Amino acid sequence: MENNYYNPKPIEQLTFTDNGMFQAVLHEPDICAELVERLLHIPVGHVEYPELEKQIKPYYTTKGVRLDVYLKDSDKIIDIEMQSYQQKALGKRTRYYQSMIDIDAIMKGEPYKNLKDSYILFICKTDPFVTENEKGYGLPCYTFRNICMENSDVDLDDKSIKVIYPMFIVKRSFDFLQFSYLQSLKPSLIKVKYQLHKVY
């Protein structure tokens, strides 16, 4: 008789790309801030507790979004996404996520200047951009911002940046953060195993 029960991974075999471990590690404010500083090269001040799978859906008829990890400090909002499969519409997805984050950022009547700096950080298991020959461009990082096509010195200054990393570039940082996280959990490892097994 076929066994239909799902066998959860032991915690020792989980990697940063596994959803349970990804969320568990980045749920810690200090570790989450360190990851952002390493990958975006920006200082992160006091971080409000990171929200996992934050949902934004302005109207019941519109397509909402579920952000993997959402955090903000006094002057910036950062969305961190783990992309586990190739997606041809990745660019439009970041565009839509940006619009939803902005809708959620200020209230009716607030001036646009109150919008915080916005960073959307995607971590992809494979190189997300390929040439016509289906080969990856091989860049260690892809950073996108709105500039004038006629003169690149003219910056729209909308304080919106999208950054996309292939996983193999940042794996060492992830491994270190995951190790630090697990070391800090040793006194309560049994409890963590139970929580992660509920996810898997």
Backbone as JSON, one array per atom type, in Angstrom:
{
  "sequence": "MENNYYNPKPIEQLTFTDNGMFQAVLHEPDICAELVERLLHIPVGHVEYPELEKQIKPYYTTKGVRLDVYLKDSDKIIDIEMQSYQQKALGKRTRYYQSMIDIDAIMKGEPYKNLKDSYILFICKTDPFVTENEKGYGLPCYTFRNICMENSDVDLDDKSIKVIYPMFIVKRSFDFLQFSYLQSLKPSLIKVKYQLHKVY",
  "N": [[0.85, -1.2, 0.0], [0.54, 2.21, -0.87], [2.31, 4.81, 0.69], [0.94, 7.75, 1.65], [1.63, 9.76, 3.28], [3.35, 12.78, 4.0], [6.78, 13.11, 4.39], [8.46, 15.09, 6.57], [11.31, 17.29, 6.22], [14.28, 16.81, 8.11], [15.44, 19.26, 10.46], [18.14, 19.76, 10.2], [18.63, 19.35, 7.55], [17.4, 21.33, 6.16], [17.57, 24.14, 3.99], [18.38, 27.57, 3.19], [16.73, 28.2, 1.1], [14.47, 26.75, 1.44], [11.1, 27.2, 2.28], [10.19, 27.28, 4.99], [12.59, 27.56, 6.52], [13.65, 29.89, 5.38], [11.73, 31.83, 6.11], [11.81, 31.56, 8.9], [14.45, 32.33, 9.57], [14.58, 34.99, 8.57], [12.67, 36.16, 10.08], [13.78, 37.1, 12.32], [14.67, 40.2, 13.51], [17.33, 41.39, 13.66], [18.94, 39.67, 12.13], [17.62, 39.79, 9.71], [17.98, 42.5, 9.08], [20.75, 42.5, 8.79], [21.1, 40.9, 6.52], [19.89, 42.51, 4.56], [21.59, 44.75, 4.62], [23.94, 43.59, 3.71], [23.28, 42.78, 1.08], [22.01, 44.94, -0.23], [23.61, 47.04, 0.35], [23.12, 49.22, 2.02], [22.54, 51.25, 4.92], [20.69, 50.02, 7.7], [18.42, 51.06, 10.01], [16.58, 51.12, 13.02], [14.59, 48.33, 12.92], [11.28, 47.6, 12.34], [9.33, 44.86, 13.48], [9.81, 42.21, 11.26], [7.39, 41.39, 8.79], [5.85, 38.42, 7.8], [4.81, 36.99, 4.77], [3.08, 39.13, 4.13], [-0.01, 40.45, 3.25], [-1.47, 42.38, 0.69], [-4.25, 43.84, -0.53], [-6.13, 45.92, -2.07], [-8.83, 46.14, -3.08], [-11.67, 43.97, -3.33], [-11.99, 42.97, -5.86], [-9.59, 43.23, -7.14], [-6.29, 42.06, -8.02], [-4.44, 40.8, -5.46], [-1.36, 40.9, -3.49], [1.12, 38.81, -1.97], [3.6, 39.29, 0.12], [6.78, 37.94, 0.67], [8.73, 38.58, 2.74], [8.43, 41.45, 4.6], [9.64, 44.51, 5.56], [10.37, 47.48, 7.43], [12.04, 50.59, 8.18], [12.77, 53.76, 9.62], [12.91, 55.33, 7.31], [12.62, 53.8, 5.01], [11.21, 51.14, 3.02], [11.26, 47.65, 2.61], [11.02, 44.86, 0.58], [11.46, 41.43, 0.53], [11.94, 38.73, -1.56], [11.8, 35.27, -2.33], [12.51, 33.56, -5.16], [11.73, 30.65, -6.58], [11.48, 29.41, -9.02], [11.81, 29.75, -12.62], [10.59, 32.73, -13.98], [8.99, 34.33, -16.53], [7.69, 36.76, -16.51], [8.88, 38.35, -14.6], [9.76, 41.01, -14.41], [7.37, 42.53, -14.72], [6.08, 41.59, -12.53], [7.59, 42.65, -10.39], [7.02, 45.31, -10.86], [4.26, 45.39, -10.29], [4.23, 44.61, -7.61], [5.58, 46.79, -6.54], [3.72, 48.85, -6.98], [1.6, 48.01, -5.32], [2.82, 48.11, -2.8], [3.27, 50.86, -2.56], [0.64, 51.82, -2.56], [-0.17, 50.92, -0.11], [1.36, 52.4, 1.56], [0.95, 55.15, 2.16], [-1.64, 57.31, 3.41], [-4.94, 58.52, 2.5], [-4.91, 61.84, 1.43], [-2.35, 62.36, 2.34], [0.83, 63.82, 1.5], [2.85, 63.14, -1.43], [5.51, 63.21, -0.84], [5.82, 61.9, 1.49], [6.15, 59.26, 0.97], [8.17, 56.48, 1.58], [11.6, 55.52, 0.88], [11.91, 52.83, -1.38], [12.61, 49.41, -1.7], [12.79, 46.55, -3.62], [13.67, 43.33, -3.32], [14.72, 40.57, -4.97], [15.54, 37.17, -4.76], [16.79, 34.74, -6.67], [16.71, 31.34, -7.64], [17.93, 30.58, -9.99], [19.71, 32.17, -12.72], [17.87, 34.94, -13.58], [17.63, 36.27, -15.99], [17.96, 35.85, -19.41], [19.71, 35.41, -22.53], [18.99, 35.62, -26.11], [19.86, 33.16, -26.9], [19.19, 31.55, -24.85], [20.93, 31.59, -22.73], [22.22, 32.54, -19.55], [22.9, 35.91, -18.48], [24.8, 36.15, -16.58], [25.49, 38.05, -14.63], [26.49, 39.17, -11.37], [24.66, 40.59, -9.93], [21.6, 42.32, -10.46], [20.51, 45.5, -10.87], [17.9, 47.81, -10.88], [16.64, 50.98, -11.74], [14.72, 54.01, -12.19], [15.61, 56.0, -14.78], [16.42, 58.74, -17.01], [16.13, 58.09, -20.42], [17.15, 59.61, -22.48], [19.17, 61.07, -21.33], [21.29, 59.81, -19.14], [22.2, 60.95, -16.84], [20.13, 62.25, -15.72], [17.99, 61.7, -13.17], [14.99, 60.19, -12.2], [14.39, 60.1, -9.57], [12.55, 58.77, -7.91], [12.88, 57.25, -5.74], [12.8, 54.48, -5.8], [13.84, 51.21, -6.09], [14.77, 48.21, -7.69], [16.23, 45.13, -7.0], [17.91, 42.28, -8.04], [19.13, 39.12, -7.34], [21.02, 36.29, -8.34], [20.88, 33.09, -6.81], [23.31, 31.65, -6.39], [25.24, 33.55, -6.02], [24.82, 34.76, -3.56], [24.82, 32.75, -1.73], [26.79, 32.1, 0.2], [26.56, 34.14, 2.11], [23.97, 33.6, 2.98], [24.29, 31.01, 4.07], [25.93, 31.6, 6.24], [24.26, 33.29, 7.79], [22.17, 31.54, 8.31], [23.49, 29.6, 9.8], [24.21, 31.15, 12.03], [21.71, 31.71, 13.01], [20.7, 29.13, 13.7], [22.55, 28.42, 15.63], [21.88, 30.19, 17.66], [19.53, 29.12, 18.43], [19.88, 26.74, 19.72], [19.33, 26.17, 22.53], [16.56, 25.87, 22.47], [15.9, 24.0, 20.52], [14.24, 21.79, 20.1], [11.67, 22.85, 20.17], [11.77, 24.5, 17.91], [12.1, 22.62, 15.87], [9.6, 21.4, 15.98], [7.96, 23.55, 15.16], [8.88, 24.02, 12.54], [8.31, 21.6, 11.36], [5.6, 21.72, 11.23], [5.3, 23.39, 9.08], [6.41, 21.87, 7.06]],
  "CA": [[0.0, 0.0, 0.0], [1.36, 3.41, -1.0], [2.27, 5.72, 1.83], [0.65, 9.09, 1.17], [2.02, 10.77, 4.25], [4.54, 13.54, 3.62], [7.83, 13.03, 5.39], [9.11, 16.39, 6.68], [12.76, 17.31, 6.27], [14.89, 17.14, 9.4], [15.87, 20.64, 10.46], [19.54, 19.82, 9.77], [18.71, 19.27, 6.08], [16.77, 22.49, 5.56], [18.45, 25.19, 3.51], [17.76, 28.89, 3.2], [15.72, 28.29, 0.04], [13.24, 26.11, 1.91], [10.24, 28.28, 2.76], [10.17, 27.33, 6.44], [13.84, 28.11, 7.02], [13.73, 31.26, 4.87], [10.9, 32.69, 6.94], [12.27, 31.51, 10.28], [15.67, 33.12, 9.7], [14.33, 36.41, 8.33], [11.73, 36.69, 11.08], [14.6, 37.73, 13.34], [14.97, 41.55, 13.01], [18.75, 41.67, 13.5], [19.45, 38.88, 11.0], [16.99, 40.35, 8.51], [18.67, 43.76, 8.78], [22.11, 42.2, 8.31], [20.99, 40.43, 5.14], [19.61, 43.68, 3.72], [22.8, 45.57, 4.53], [24.92, 42.87, 2.88], [22.88, 42.67, -0.33], [21.64, 46.23, -0.81], [24.68, 48.01, 0.66], [22.52, 50.41, 2.63], [22.39, 51.08, 6.37], [19.35, 49.77, 8.19], [18.31, 51.49, 11.39], [15.67, 50.3, 13.81], [13.68, 47.59, 12.06], [10.05, 47.1, 12.92], [9.35, 43.4, 13.35], [9.51, 41.8, 9.88], [6.13, 40.7, 8.55], [5.98, 37.31, 6.87], [3.66, 36.8, 3.89], [2.17, 40.27, 4.26], [-0.97, 40.51, 2.15], [-2.0, 43.68, 0.32], [-5.32, 43.68, -1.52], [-6.95, 47.11, -1.84], [-10.24, 45.9, -3.37], [-11.93, 42.54, -3.45], [-11.96, 42.57, -7.27], [-8.25, 43.39, -7.68], [-5.31, 41.03, -7.69], [-3.61, 41.17, -4.33], [-0.02, 40.34, -3.45], [1.57, 38.27, -0.69], [5.02, 39.56, 0.17], [7.45, 36.94, 1.5], [9.22, 39.25, 3.96], [8.21, 42.88, 4.48], [10.16, 45.21, 6.72], [10.58, 48.91, 7.23], [12.58, 51.36, 9.27], [12.24, 55.11, 9.65], [12.87, 56.01, 6.02], [12.6, 52.9, 3.86], [10.44, 49.9, 3.03], [11.99, 46.64, 1.87], [10.34, 43.59, 0.35], [12.41, 40.38, 0.15], [11.23, 37.62, -2.17], [12.55, 34.12, -2.79], [11.92, 33.05, -6.39], [12.26, 29.29, -6.71], [11.36, 28.91, -10.39], [11.98, 30.77, -13.65], [9.35, 33.43, -14.3], [9.24, 35.26, -17.63], [7.08, 38.06, -16.21], [9.45, 38.84, -13.35], [9.78, 42.47, -14.44], [6.03, 43.05, -14.46], [5.74, 41.24, -11.15], [8.18, 43.67, -9.52], [6.24, 46.54, -11.08], [2.98, 45.28, -9.58], [4.53, 44.63, -6.18], [5.91, 48.16, -6.18], [2.48, 49.63, -6.93], [0.85, 47.62, -4.14], [3.52, 48.62, -1.62], [3.02, 52.3, -2.49], [-0.76, 52.02, -2.17], [-0.28, 50.6, 1.31], [2.36, 53.16, 2.32], [0.45, 56.44, 2.63], [-3.08, 57.39, 3.54], [-5.62, 59.55, 1.74], [-4.59, 63.2, 1.86], [-0.92, 62.53, 2.62], [1.62, 64.24, 0.34], [3.7, 62.09, -2.0], [6.85, 63.25, -0.25], [5.84, 61.0, 2.65], [6.52, 57.9, 0.54], [9.52, 56.09, 1.97], [12.4, 54.83, -0.13], [11.38, 51.48, -1.56], [13.51, 48.42, -2.28], [12.26, 45.21, -3.84], [14.83, 42.44, -3.46], [14.39, 39.2, -5.37], [16.62, 36.19, -4.75], [16.34, 33.71, -7.61], [17.54, 30.13, -7.63], [18.69, 30.55, -11.23], [19.85, 33.49, -13.35], [16.52, 35.23, -14.08], [17.65, 36.93, -17.29], [18.67, 35.03, -20.4], [19.85, 35.97, -23.86], [18.2, 34.92, -27.13], [20.36, 31.79, -26.96], [18.79, 30.88, -23.6], [22.03, 31.57, -21.77], [22.13, 33.62, -18.59], [23.87, 37.0, -18.66], [25.89, 35.86, -15.66], [25.85, 39.13, -13.72], [26.31, 38.81, -9.96], [23.54, 41.34, -9.37], [20.89, 43.16, -11.43], [19.88, 46.62, -10.17], [17.08, 48.6, -11.79], [16.05, 52.22, -11.24], [14.16, 54.81, -13.27], [16.43, 57.12, -15.22], [16.04, 59.3, -18.3], [16.79, 57.39, -21.52], [17.86, 60.58, -23.31], [20.36, 61.5, -20.6], [21.33, 58.95, -17.95], [22.51, 61.74, -15.66], [18.87, 62.74, -15.17], [17.39, 60.66, -12.36], [13.61, 60.49, -11.83], [14.44, 60.27, -8.12], [11.31, 58.29, -7.28], [13.29, 56.49, -4.55], [12.34, 53.11, -5.99], [14.91, 50.39, -6.66], [14.58, 46.76, -7.7], [17.52, 44.43, -7.03], [17.7, 40.84, -8.25], [20.34, 38.33, -7.17], [21.0, 34.83, -8.48], [21.16, 32.46, -5.52], [24.68, 31.18, -6.2], [26.07, 34.68, -5.63], [24.63, 35.14, -2.15], [24.69, 31.55, -0.92], [27.7, 32.12, 1.35], [25.95, 34.99, 3.13], [22.83, 32.87, 3.52], [24.77, 29.93, 4.92], [26.42, 32.18, 7.49], [23.12, 33.76, 8.57], [21.43, 30.37, 8.77], [24.3, 29.01, 10.87], [24.08, 32.02, 13.21], [20.35, 31.54, 13.52], [20.57, 27.83, 14.34], [23.35, 28.43, 16.85], [21.15, 30.91, 18.69], [18.33, 28.36, 18.8], [20.22, 25.46, 20.33], [18.62, 25.88, 23.78], [15.14, 25.53, 22.24], [15.87, 23.36, 19.21], [13.09, 20.89, 20.0], [10.52, 23.69, 19.83], [11.92, 24.95, 16.53], [11.82, 21.47, 15.03], [8.15, 21.23, 15.93], [7.38, 24.62, 14.36], [9.23, 23.83, 11.14], [7.62, 20.41, 10.87], [4.24, 22.12, 10.91], [5.35, 23.96, 7.74], [6.73, 20.8, 6.11]],
  "C": [[0.88, 1.25, 0.0], [1.19, 4.31, 0.21], [2.09, 7.14, 1.33], [1.05, 10.18, 2.16], [3.3, 11.46, 3.79], [5.56, 13.48, 4.74], [8.56, 14.37, 5.46], [10.62, 16.26, 6.72], [13.22, 17.51, 7.71], [15.43, 18.56, 9.34], [17.31, 20.79, 9.96], [19.67, 19.81, 8.25], [18.06, 20.47, 5.39], [17.83, 23.49, 5.12], [17.67, 26.51, 3.47], [16.66, 29.01, 2.14], [14.44, 27.55, 0.39], [12.39, 27.17, 2.61], [10.25, 28.4, 4.28], [11.41, 27.95, 7.02], [14.0, 29.57, 6.61], [12.95, 32.21, 5.78], [11.37, 32.71, 8.39], [13.49, 32.4, 10.5], [15.37, 34.61, 9.59], [13.28, 37.0, 9.26], [12.48, 37.35, 12.23], [15.06, 39.11, 12.84], [16.44, 41.81, 12.75], [19.33, 40.93, 12.3], [18.89, 39.43, 9.69], [17.69, 41.65, 8.1], [20.06, 43.51, 8.24], [22.08, 41.72, 6.86], [20.77, 41.61, 4.19], [20.87, 44.53, 3.54], [23.85, 44.91, 3.65], [24.56, 42.94, 1.4], [22.55, 44.01, -0.98], [22.66, 47.32, -0.53], [24.11, 49.32, 1.16], [22.44, 50.18, 4.14], [20.93, 50.87, 6.74], [19.31, 50.14, 9.66], [17.42, 50.55, 12.18], [14.65, 49.65, 12.89], [12.44, 47.19, 12.84], [9.98, 45.61, 12.62], [8.96, 42.97, 11.95], [8.17, 41.05, 9.79], [6.35, 39.61, 7.51], [4.68, 37.15, 6.1], [2.6, 37.89, 4.11], [1.27, 40.34, 3.04], [-1.44, 41.94, 1.96], [-3.03, 43.46, -0.78], [-6.3, 44.82, -1.32], [-8.45, 46.89, -2.05], [-10.47, 44.42, -3.62], [-11.88, 42.05, -4.89], [-10.54, 42.66, -7.87], [-7.34, 42.24, -7.26], [-4.43, 41.51, -6.55], [-2.21, 40.57, -4.44], [0.24, 39.8, -2.04], [3.09, 38.36, -0.67], [5.7, 38.59, 1.14], [7.92, 37.53, 2.83], [9.15, 40.75, 3.73], [8.74, 43.55, 5.73], [10.34, 46.68, 6.4], [11.28, 49.5, 8.45], [12.08, 52.8, 9.1], [12.1, 55.76, 8.28], [12.83, 55.08, 4.81], [11.7, 51.68, 4.11], [11.15, 48.9, 2.14], [11.16, 45.37, 1.78], [11.38, 42.59, -0.13], [11.62, 39.17, -0.35], [12.2, 36.51, -2.56], [11.84, 33.53, -4.0], [12.53, 31.69, -6.71], [12.16, 28.72, -8.12], [11.48, 30.07, -11.37], [10.63, 31.4, -13.97], [9.63, 34.49, -15.36], [8.71, 36.65, -17.34], [7.63, 38.66, -14.92], [9.46, 40.36, -13.29], [8.42, 43.07, -14.12], [5.58, 42.7, -13.05], [6.33, 42.26, -10.18], [7.45, 45.0, -9.66], [4.94, 46.52, -10.28], [3.2, 45.31, -8.07], [4.83, 46.05, -5.71], [4.64, 49.02, -6.04], [1.66, 49.3, -5.69], [1.5, 48.14, -2.85], [3.26, 50.11, -1.45], [1.58, 52.6, -2.06], [-0.93, 51.84, -0.66], [0.55, 51.54, 2.19], [1.85, 54.49, 2.87], [-1.07, 56.45, 2.6], [-3.65, 58.52, 2.68], [-5.29, 60.93, 2.33], [-3.13, 63.43, 2.18], [-0.19, 62.98, 1.37], [2.54, 63.11, -0.15], [5.08, 62.07, -1.36], [6.96, 62.33, 0.97], [6.14, 59.56, 2.27], [7.96, 57.62, 0.95], [10.28, 55.54, 0.77], [11.95, 53.37, -0.19], [12.39, 50.59, -2.27], [12.76, 47.1, -2.42], [13.44, 44.31, -4.17], [14.35, 41.03, -3.78], [15.65, 38.35, -5.33], [16.15, 34.99, -5.56], [17.28, 32.52, -7.59], [18.39, 30.0, -8.88], [18.81, 31.98, -11.76], [18.52, 33.85, -14.01], [16.48, 35.84, -15.47], [18.53, 36.13, -18.26], [18.7, 35.75, -21.74], [18.94, 35.21, -24.83], [18.62, 33.47, -27.28], [20.07, 31.0, -25.68], [19.94, 30.71, -22.63], [21.89, 32.76, -20.82], [23.19, 34.68, -18.84], [25.03, 36.86, -17.68], [26.3, 36.99, -14.74], [25.64, 38.7, -12.27], [25.12, 39.49, -9.32], [22.93, 42.19, -10.48], [20.14, 44.24, -10.66], [19.16, 47.51, -11.17], [16.53, 49.83, -11.07], [15.59, 53.05, -12.43], [15.04, 56.01, -13.57], [15.96, 57.58, -16.59], [16.83, 58.61, -19.42], [17.58, 58.36, -22.4], [19.14, 61.07, -22.66], [20.4, 60.76, -19.27], [21.72, 59.7, -16.69], [21.25, 62.29, -15.0], [18.16, 61.58, -14.47], [15.96, 61.08, -11.99], [13.48, 60.7, -10.33], [13.12, 59.88, -7.45], [11.59, 57.41, -6.07], [12.81, 55.04, -4.59], [13.42, 52.31, -6.7], [14.52, 48.92, -6.59], [15.94, 46.1, -7.86], [17.25, 42.94, -7.1], [19.04, 40.12, -8.21], [20.1, 36.88, -7.58], [21.47, 34.2, -7.16], [22.64, 32.13, -5.33], [25.61, 32.32, -5.76], [26.0, 34.93, -4.13], [24.56, 33.93, -1.22], [25.58, 31.59, 0.32], [27.13, 32.99, 2.48], [24.78, 34.28, 3.79], [23.27, 31.78, 4.48], [25.24, 30.46, 6.26], [25.26, 32.62, 8.39], [22.31, 32.59, 9.13], [22.18, 29.7, 9.92], [24.15, 29.82, 12.16], [22.72, 31.83, 13.86], [20.21, 30.22, 14.29], [21.39, 27.75, 15.63], [22.59, 29.11, 17.99], [19.95, 30.13, 19.2], [18.64, 27.07, 19.54], [19.49, 25.19, 21.64], [17.17, 25.45, 23.59], [14.94, 24.83, 20.91], [14.66, 22.45, 19.04], [11.85, 21.68, 19.59], [10.58, 24.14, 18.38], [11.63, 23.81, 15.57], [10.32, 21.26, 14.88], [7.51, 22.28, 15.03], [7.67, 24.42, 12.88], [8.53, 22.62, 10.56], [6.16, 20.71, 10.56], [4.19, 22.73, 9.51], [5.56, 22.87, 6.72], [5.97, 19.53, 6.46]]
}
